[in-house]
Amino acid sequence: MSKTAARGAVEAVWRMESARIVGALARYTGDFSLAEDLAQEALAEALVSWSIDGVPAQPTGWLLTTGRRRAIDAFRRRSALDERYALLARDLDDLQPGADALFDPHAIDDDVLALMFISCHPVLSREARIALTLRVVGGLTSEEIAKAFLVPVPTIQARITRAKKTLAAAHVPFGVPESHELAERLGSVLQVVYLIFAEGSSASSGDEWMRTDLAGEARRLARVLVRLKPDAEVFGLLALLELTAARFPARLDAAGHPVLLEDQDRRLWDQTAIRRGRAALARAVGAGRGLGSYGLQASIAECHAVARSVAETDWPRIVILYEALGRLAPSPIIDLNRAVAVAMASGAADGLALVDSIAARGELTGSHLLPAVRGEMLIRLDRRGEARSALQQAVALCANSAERAELERKIATLGDEVRDSH
């Protein structure tokens, strides 16, 4: 097998099985940071071995066994300093081939769940949680993570290294948190998965309108989490991601330009994703404890998913859902989205009044979203000069080149209309 083919096989196995491999090694070494290093060493060995001997029949098992052997070597080197590691090394060495506890099928799901909770531990910063989650649970390389978030590779590597050191210093144990810690830690996990999806759904900077690979990774993590922890809010998050992603096929035209909701060809929406999202939302509702913030957002996404057009969308219901969401998780972005829904339900003048009230509070000053929304409403009110100024302000603040180009096209069209009116 060529080196290129071996690398492709290693990358494919790692992307699918990284969480299981790191989780199993962490469970038996008791050291999360060491487990991740051992897994990387096993990958490096596979690149050489598989190019010579070919891909083994059970590649995941091969990587686990190689990681375990690397652990034994490390423990033996440290045995003079730590008798506990020496004992563990002997125990691992005594395992019979058919009784390798690393392959315990009942522990696999718990391993993956534990990894998610460790990677999203509250002692880590938001940036560190995202980087570590994508690395150890998503199986992405430092280069892939850096490309996704448009930061240098050394920055991502430093975040991951600091995160592992922080977890070690805080003596975070490997395992699913106790019940009294679960609520806080679950919220952290859901937040990170949501943030990863949000960045993929609407890139905050760079040249692309969306990063579907990043959004797809978040959906995969949500599906893993819902299988391992079928909580109502986890179902709510999965529903939100599925229903939002269902619109992806219609969000770009043939030339790669963004297509806004009102102009999308709804026949292109992914009906399978819509069915999955609605089923997940039904599970969240069926829990009978009331919807959380993700469930409410999923309900809003469902309103769009089932409507045949923008005009037939249940905008009054969306306004109510945004009001509930604003009380549950106050945010100027939620207020801005509610203003858009109000404009659709009862007129642009009412929506503009809400947008202006957000601006008067001094919120979203550095965001392009507020002037972009304001410009749209001013266009609908035929206040084109003011609309042009608002959209120009949005262009100046927008960091995403694809979105900026769309705003500039809108200004150009508006400019022609203004000139034609004189």
FIDRENFI-203017 format. One record per residue (C-alpha): residue number from 1; residue in three letters; chain; z, x, y. Coordinates in nm, 2 decimals. Layout:
BEGIN
i|aa|ch|zz|xx|yy
NUM|ALA|A|Z|X|Y
...
// end
This chain:
BEGIN
i|aa|ch|zz|xx|yy
1|MET|A|0.00|0.00|0.00
2|SER|A|-0.09|0.13|0.35
3|LYS|A|0.18|0.20|0.61
4|THR|A|0.04|-0.08|0.82
5|ALA|A|0.06|-0.33|0.54
6|ALA|A|0.41|-0.22|0.45
7|ARG|A|0.52|-0.26|0.81
8|GLY|A|0.37|-0.61|0.82
9|ALA|A|0.56|-0.70|0.50
10|VAL|A|0.89|-0.56|0.64
11|GLU|A|0.85|-0.75|0.97
12|ALA|A|0.77|-1.08|0.79
13|VAL|A|1.07|-1.05|0.56
14|TRP|A|1.30|-0.95|0.85
15|ARG|A|1.19|-1.24|1.07
16|MET|A|1.26|-1.49|0.80
17|GLU|A|1.57|-1.34|0.64
18|SER|A|1.74|-1.12|0.90
19|ALA|A|2.03|-1.36|0.95
20|ARG|A|2.10|-1.38|0.58
21|ILE|A|2.08|-1.00|0.54
22|VAL|A|2.31|-0.91|0.83
23|GLY|A|2.54|-1.20|0.75
24|ALA|A|2.59|-1.09|0.39
25|LEU|A|2.65|-0.73|0.49
26|ALA|A|2.89|-0.84|0.76
27|ARG|A|3.08|-1.05|0.51
28|TYR|A|3.14|-0.76|0.27
29|THR|A|3.20|-0.48|0.52
30|GLY|A|3.40|-0.69|0.75
31|ASP|A|3.23|-0.51|1.04
32|PHE|A|2.96|-0.70|1.23
33|SER|A|2.83|-0.40|1.43
34|LEU|A|2.81|-0.18|1.11
35|ALA|A|2.63|-0.46|0.93
36|GLU|A|2.36|-0.48|1.19
37|ASP|A|2.32|-0.10|1.18
38|LEU|A|2.30|-0.10|0.80
39|ALA|A|2.03|-0.37|0.80
40|GLN|A|1.82|-0.16|1.05
41|GLU|A|1.86|0.15|0.82
42|ALA|A|1.75|-0.06|0.52
43|LEU|A|1.44|-0.17|0.72
44|ALA|A|1.36|0.19|0.80
45|GLU|A|1.39|0.29|0.43
46|ALA|A|1.17|-0.01|0.33
47|LEU|A|0.89|0.11|0.56
48|VAL|A|0.87|0.43|0.36
49|SER|A|0.95|0.30|0.01
50|TRP|A|0.73|-0.01|0.02
51|SER|A|0.42|0.19|0.15
52|ILE|A|0.46|0.40|-0.17
53|ASP|A|0.59|0.16|-0.43
54|GLY|A|0.46|-0.17|-0.29
55|VAL|A|0.67|-0.48|-0.19
56|PRO|A|0.94|-0.55|-0.44
57|ALA|A|0.95|-0.88|-0.63
58|GLN|A|1.26|-0.98|-0.43
59|PRO|A|1.23|-0.81|-0.09
60|THR|A|1.54|-0.97|0.05
61|GLY|A|1.75|-0.86|-0.24
62|TRP|A|1.60|-0.51|-0.21
63|LEU|A|1.71|-0.49|0.16
64|LEU|A|2.05|-0.62|0.08
65|THR|A|2.11|-0.37|-0.20
66|THR|A|1.98|-0.09|0.01
67|GLY|A|2.21|-0.19|0.29
68|ARG|A|2.50|-0.21|0.05
69|ARG|A|2.43|0.14|-0.08
70|ARG|A|2.41|0.27|0.28
71|ALA|A|2.75|0.11|0.34
72|ILE|A|2.90|0.28|0.03
73|ASP|A|2.77|0.62|0.16
74|ALA|A|2.93|0.55|0.50
75|PHE|A|3.26|0.44|0.34
76|ARG|A|3.28|0.75|0.13
77|ARG|A|3.22|0.98|0.43
78|ARG|A|3.51|0.80|0.60
79|SER|A|3.73|0.77|0.30
80|ALA|A|3.96|1.05|0.40
81|LEU|A|4.03|0.86|0.72
82|ASP|A|4.05|0.50|0.59
83|GLU|A|4.16|0.43|0.23
84|ARG|A|4.07|0.07|0.27
85|TYR|A|3.70|0.16|0.31
86|ALA|A|3.73|0.39|0.01
87|LEU|A|3.86|0.10|-0.20
88|LEU|A|3.59|-0.13|-0.09
89|ALA|A|3.33|0.13|-0.17
90|ARG|A|3.46|0.16|-0.52
91|ASP|A|3.47|-0.21|-0.56
92|LEU|A|3.11|-0.24|-0.45
93|ASP|A|3.01|0.04|-0.68
94|ASP|A|3.17|-0.13|-0.98
95|LEU|A|2.96|-0.45|-0.93
96|GLN|A|2.73|-0.52|-1.22
97|PRO|A|2.36|-0.59|-1.13
98|GLY|A|2.39|-0.96|-1.23
99|ALA|A|2.71|-1.01|-1.04
100|ASP|A|2.62|-0.89|-0.70
101|ALA|A|2.83|-1.10|-0.46
102|LEU|A|2.59|-1.03|-0.18
103|PHE|A|2.37|-1.30|-0.34
104|ASP|A|2.64|-1.57|-0.35
105|PRO|A|2.43|-1.88|-0.27
106|HIS|A|2.74|-2.07|-0.15
107|ALA|A|2.82|-1.81|0.11
108|ILE|A|2.47|-1.78|0.27
109|ASP|A|2.49|-2.08|0.50
110|ASP|A|2.84|-1.98|0.61
111|ASP|A|2.71|-1.63|0.68
112|VAL|A|2.43|-1.75|0.91
113|LEU|A|2.67|-1.99|1.09
114|ALA|A|2.92|-1.71|1.14
115|LEU|A|2.65|-1.49|1.29
116|MET|A|2.56|-1.76|1.54
117|PHE|A|2.92|-1.80|1.65
118|ILE|A|2.98|-1.43|1.68
119|SER|A|2.66|-1.37|1.87
120|CYS|A|2.75|-1.65|2.11
121|HIS|A|3.12|-1.55|2.15
122|PRO|A|3.27|-1.65|2.49
123|VAL|A|3.38|-1.28|2.55
124|LEU|A|3.02|-1.19|2.60
125|SER|A|2.81|-1.25|2.91
126|ARG|A|2.53|-1.51|2.89
127|GLU|A|2.27|-1.23|2.89
128|ALA|A|2.44|-1.05|2.61
129|ARG|A|2.48|-1.37|2.40
130|ILE|A|2.11|-1.44|2.43
131|ALA|A|2.00|-1.09|2.35
132|LEU|A|2.24|-1.06|2.05
133|THR|A|2.15|-1.40|1.91
134|LEU|A|1.78|-1.33|1.92
135|ARG|A|1.84|-0.99|1.76
136|VAL|A|2.07|-1.07|1.47
137|VAL|A|2.00|-1.44|1.41
138|GLY|A|1.64|-1.47|1.53
139|GLY|A|1.53|-1.14|1.39
140|LEU|A|1.35|-1.03|1.71
141|THR|A|1.32|-0.66|1.80
142|SER|A|1.45|-0.52|2.12
143|GLU|A|1.08|-0.48|2.23
144|GLU|A|1.01|-0.85|2.17
145|ILE|A|1.33|-0.97|2.35
146|ALA|A|1.25|-0.74|2.65
147|LYS|A|0.90|-0.88|2.67
148|ALA|A|1.02|-1.24|2.65
149|PHE|A|1.26|-1.19|2.94
150|LEU|A|1.05|-0.94|3.13
151|VAL|A|1.32|-0.67|3.14
152|PRO|A|1.29|-0.30|3.03
153|VAL|A|1.35|-0.23|2.66
154|PRO|A|1.65|0.00|2.75
155|THR|A|1.81|-0.28|2.93
156|ILE|A|1.80|-0.51|2.62
157|GLN|A|1.92|-0.22|2.40
158|ALA|A|2.21|-0.16|2.64
159|ARG|A|2.30|-0.52|2.64
160|ILE|A|2.31|-0.54|2.26
161|THR|A|2.50|-0.21|2.23
162|ARG|A|2.76|-0.33|2.49
163|ALA|A|2.79|-0.67|2.32
164|LYS|A|2.87|-0.51|1.98
165|LYS|A|3.12|-0.28|2.14
166|THR|A|3.28|-0.57|2.32
167|LEU|A|3.31|-0.77|2.00
168|ALA|A|3.47|-0.47|1.83
169|ALA|A|3.71|-0.41|2.11
170|ALA|A|3.81|-0.78|2.11
171|HIS|A|3.86|-0.76|1.73
172|VAL|A|3.64|-1.07|1.67
173|PRO|A|3.65|-1.14|1.30
174|PHE|A|3.35|-1.23|1.10
175|GLY|A|3.36|-1.59|1.01
176|VAL|A|3.33|-1.95|1.13
177|PRO|A|3.60|-2.01|1.39
178|GLU|A|3.91|-2.21|1.31
179|SER|A|3.90|-2.58|1.40
180|HIS|A|4.11|-2.53|1.72
181|GLU|A|3.84|-2.28|1.85
182|LEU|A|3.54|-2.46|1.72
183|ALA|A|3.47|-2.69|2.01
184|GLU|A|3.47|-2.41|2.27
185|ARG|A|3.26|-2.18|2.05
186|LEU|A|3.02|-2.45|1.94
187|GLY|A|2.95|-2.53|2.31
188|SER|A|2.87|-2.16|2.37
189|VAL|A|2.62|-2.15|2.07
190|LEU|A|2.44|-2.47|2.19
191|GLN|A|2.42|-2.34|2.54
192|VAL|A|2.25|-2.01|2.43
193|VAL|A|2.00|-2.19|2.21
194|TYR|A|1.93|-2.43|2.50
195|LEU|A|1.88|-2.15|2.75
196|ILE|A|1.64|-1.97|2.51
197|PHE|A|1.43|-2.29|2.47
198|ALA|A|1.44|-2.36|2.85
199|GLU|A|1.30|-2.01|2.92
200|GLY|A|1.03|-2.06|2.66
201|SER|A|0.95|-2.41|2.78
202|SER|A|0.91|-2.32|3.15
203|ALA|A|0.91|-1.95|3.21
204|SER|A|1.11|-1.85|3.51
205|SER|A|0.89|-1.55|3.59
206|GLY|A|0.58|-1.36|3.46
207|ASP|A|0.22|-1.46|3.41
208|GLU|A|0.26|-1.74|3.15
209|TRP|A|0.35|-2.10|3.22
210|MET|A|0.52|-2.13|2.88
211|ARG|A|0.64|-1.89|2.60
212|THR|A|0.59|-2.11|2.30
213|ASP|A|0.71|-1.83|2.06
214|LEU|A|1.04|-1.81|2.24
215|ALA|A|1.08|-2.19|2.25
216|GLY|A|0.98|-2.20|1.88
217|GLU|A|1.26|-1.95|1.80
218|ALA|A|1.51|-2.18|1.97
219|ARG|A|1.39|-2.48|1.77
220|ARG|A|1.43|-2.28|1.45
221|LEU|A|1.79|-2.18|1.55
222|ALA|A|1.87|-2.54|1.63
223|ARG|A|1.74|-2.65|1.29
224|VAL|A|1.96|-2.39|1.12
225|LEU|A|2.26|-2.50|1.32
226|VAL|A|2.21|-2.87|1.25
227|ARG|A|2.19|-2.80|0.87
228|LEU|A|2.51|-2.59|0.89
229|LYS|A|2.71|-2.79|1.14
230|PRO|A|2.58|-3.15|1.16
231|ASP|A|2.77|-3.24|1.47
232|ALA|A|2.65|-3.52|1.70
233|GLU|A|2.58|-3.29|1.99
234|VAL|A|2.40|-3.05|1.77
235|PHE|A|2.17|-3.33|1.67
236|GLY|A|2.14|-3.42|2.04
237|LEU|A|2.02|-3.06|2.11
238|LEU|A|1.77|-3.06|1.82
239|ALA|A|1.64|-3.40|1.94
240|LEU|A|1.59|-3.26|2.29
241|LEU|A|1.41|-2.95|2.18
242|GLU|A|1.18|-3.14|1.94
243|LEU|A|1.09|-3.42|2.19
244|THR|A|1.03|-3.17|2.47
245|ALA|A|0.82|-2.94|2.25
246|ALA|A|0.61|-3.23|2.14
247|ARG|A|0.44|-3.23|2.48
248|PHE|A|0.35|-2.86|2.46
249|PRO|A|-0.01|-2.91|2.33
250|ALA|A|-0.10|-3.11|2.64
251|ARG|A|0.07|-2.89|2.90
252|LEU|A|-0.22|-2.65|2.94
253|ASP|A|-0.59|-2.72|2.99
254|ALA|A|-0.87|-2.53|2.83
255|ALA|A|-0.86|-2.27|3.10
256|GLY|A|-0.49|-2.22|3.05
257|HIS|A|-0.39|-2.40|3.38
258|PRO|A|-0.07|-2.61|3.38
259|VAL|A|-0.12|-2.98|3.34
260|LEU|A|0.16|-3.20|3.49
261|LEU|A|0.31|-3.49|3.30
262|GLU|A|0.11|-3.76|3.48
263|ASP|A|-0.22|-3.59|3.40
264|GLN|A|-0.15|-3.50|3.03
265|ASP|A|-0.36|-3.64|2.75
266|ARG|A|-0.08|-3.81|2.54
267|ARG|A|-0.31|-3.82|2.24
268|LEU|A|-0.24|-3.44|2.22
269|TRP|A|0.13|-3.48|2.19
270|ASP|A|0.28|-3.38|1.86
271|GLN|A|0.37|-3.70|1.69
272|THR|A|0.55|-3.53|1.40
273|ALA|A|0.78|-3.35|1.65
274|ILE|A|0.84|-3.68|1.82
275|ARG|A|0.94|-3.84|1.49
276|ARG|A|1.17|-3.55|1.41
277|GLY|A|1.32|-3.57|1.76
278|ARG|A|1.38|-3.94|1.74
279|ALA|A|1.54|-3.91|1.40
280|ALA|A|1.77|-3.64|1.52
281|LEU|A|1.86|-3.86|1.83
282|ALA|A|1.94|-4.15|1.60
283|ARG|A|2.18|-3.93|1.41
284|ALA|A|2.35|-3.83|1.73
285|VAL|A|2.38|-4.20|1.84
286|GLY|A|2.49|-4.30|1.49
287|ALA|A|2.80|-4.07|1.51
288|GLY|A|2.95|-4.34|1.74
289|ARG|A|3.13|-4.10|1.98
290|GLY|A|2.89|-4.14|2.27
291|LEU|A|2.61|-3.90|2.37
292|GLY|A|2.69|-3.56|2.52
293|SER|A|2.47|-3.38|2.78
294|TYR|A|2.20|-3.28|2.52
295|GLY|A|2.19|-3.62|2.37
296|LEU|A|2.14|-3.78|2.71
297|GLN|A|1.86|-3.54|2.79
298|ALA|A|1.71|-3.62|2.46
299|SER|A|1.72|-3.99|2.54
300|ILE|A|1.53|-3.92|2.87
301|ALA|A|1.27|-3.72|2.67
302|GLU|A|1.24|-4.01|2.42
303|CYS|A|1.16|-4.25|2.71
304|HIS|A|0.86|-4.02|2.79
305|ALA|A|0.77|-3.98|2.43
306|VAL|A|0.73|-4.35|2.36
307|ALA|A|0.56|-4.45|2.68
308|ARG|A|0.18|-4.49|2.67
309|SER|A|0.15|-4.37|3.03
310|VAL|A|0.35|-4.26|3.33
311|ALA|A|0.32|-4.61|3.48
312|GLU|A|0.45|-4.77|3.16
313|THR|A|0.75|-4.53|3.14
314|ASP|A|1.09|-4.69|3.16
315|TRP|A|1.19|-4.52|3.49
316|PRO|A|1.49|-4.74|3.57
317|ARG|A|1.64|-4.64|3.23
318|ILE|A|1.57|-4.28|3.31
319|VAL|A|1.75|-4.31|3.64
320|ILE|A|2.05|-4.46|3.46
321|LEU|A|2.05|-4.18|3.21
322|TYR|A|2.03|-3.91|3.48
323|GLU|A|2.33|-4.08|3.66
324|ALA|A|2.53|-4.06|3.34
325|LEU|A|2.42|-3.70|3.28
326|GLY|A|2.52|-3.61|3.64
327|ARG|A|2.87|-3.74|3.58
328|LEU|A|2.90|-3.56|3.25
329|ALA|A|2.75|-3.23|3.36
330|PRO|A|2.71|-3.21|3.74
331|SER|A|2.42|-2.99|3.85
332|PRO|A|2.18|-2.99|4.15
333|ILE|A|1.89|-2.96|3.90
334|ILE|A|2.00|-3.29|3.74
335|ASP|A|2.03|-3.44|4.09
336|LEU|A|1.68|-3.32|4.16
337|ASN|A|1.54|-3.47|3.84
338|ARG|A|1.72|-3.80|3.92
339|ALA|A|1.55|-3.80|4.26
340|VAL|A|1.21|-3.77|4.09
341|ALA|A|1.30|-4.06|3.86
342|VAL|A|1.41|-4.27|4.16
343|ALA|A|1.08|-4.20|4.33
344|MET|A|0.90|-4.32|4.03
345|ALA|A|1.12|-4.63|3.99
346|SER|A|1.16|-4.75|4.34
347|GLY|A|0.93|-4.54|4.57
348|ALA|A|0.88|-4.19|4.71
349|ALA|A|1.09|-4.27|5.02
350|ASP|A|1.40|-4.33|4.82
351|GLY|A|1.34|-4.02|4.61
352|LEU|A|1.28|-3.81|4.93
353|ALA|A|1.61|-3.92|5.08
354|LEU|A|1.79|-3.79|4.77
355|VAL|A|1.60|-3.46|4.78
356|ASP|A|1.69|-3.42|5.15
357|SER|A|2.06|-3.49|5.07
358|ILE|A|2.05|-3.21|4.81
359|ALA|A|1.89|-2.97|5.07
360|ALA|A|2.15|-3.08|5.32
361|ARG|A|2.43|-2.97|5.08
362|GLY|A|2.28|-2.62|5.08
363|GLU|A|2.20|-2.64|4.71
364|LEU|A|1.90|-2.48|4.54
365|THR|A|1.82|-2.28|4.85
366|GLY|A|1.66|-1.99|4.66
367|SER|A|1.48|-2.21|4.41
368|HIS|A|1.11|-2.31|4.45
369|LEU|A|1.18|-2.64|4.26
370|LEU|A|1.33|-2.83|4.56
371|PRO|A|1.04|-2.76|4.81
372|ALA|A|0.79|-2.82|4.53
373|VAL|A|0.94|-3.17|4.45
374|ARG|A|0.97|-3.24|4.82
375|GLY|A|0.61|-3.15|4.87
376|GLU|A|0.50|-3.39|4.60
377|MET|A|0.69|-3.68|4.75
378|LEU|A|0.56|-3.61|5.10
379|ILE|A|0.20|-3.62|4.96
380|ARG|A|0.28|-3.96|4.81
381|LEU|A|0.40|-4.07|5.16
382|ASP|A|0.08|-3.94|5.32
383|ARG|A|0.28|-3.69|5.53
384|ARG|A|0.04|-3.41|5.44
385|GLY|A|0.12|-3.16|5.71
386|GLU|A|0.49|-3.16|5.60
387|ALA|A|0.38|-3.15|5.24
388|ARG|A|0.17|-2.84|5.30
389|SER|A|0.46|-2.66|5.46
390|ALA|A|0.70|-2.76|5.17
391|LEU|A|0.45|-2.64|4.91
392|GLN|A|0.39|-2.31|5.10
393|GLN|A|0.77|-2.26|5.09
394|ALA|A|0.77|-2.33|4.71
395|VAL|A|0.49|-2.07|4.67
396|ALA|A|0.70|-1.81|4.85
397|LEU|A|1.00|-1.87|4.62
398|CYS|A|0.82|-1.91|4.29
399|ALA|A|0.84|-1.60|4.06
400|ASN|A|0.60|-1.74|3.79
401|SER|A|0.24|-1.65|3.87
402|ALA|A|0.09|-1.93|3.67
403|GLU|A|0.31|-2.19|3.84
404|ARG|A|0.25|-2.02|4.18
405|ALA|A|-0.13|-2.04|4.12
406|GLU|A|-0.10|-2.41|4.05
407|LEU|A|0.10|-2.47|4.37
408|GLU|A|-0.17|-2.28|4.57
409|ARG|A|-0.44|-2.49|4.42
410|LYS|A|-0.26|-2.80|4.52
411|ILE|A|-0.22|-2.66|4.88
412|ALA|A|-0.59|-2.58|4.89
413|THR|A|-0.68|-2.93|4.79
414|LEU|A|-0.44|-3.07|5.04
415|GLY|A|-0.58|-2.85|5.31
416|ASP|A|-0.93|-2.98|5.25
417|GLU|A|-0.80|-3.34|5.27
418|VAL|A|-0.62|-3.25|5.60
419|ARG|A|-0.94|-3.10|5.75
420|ASP|A|-1.15|-3.40|5.63
421|SER|A|-0.91|-3.64|5.81
422|HIS|A|-0.98|-3.49|6.15
// end
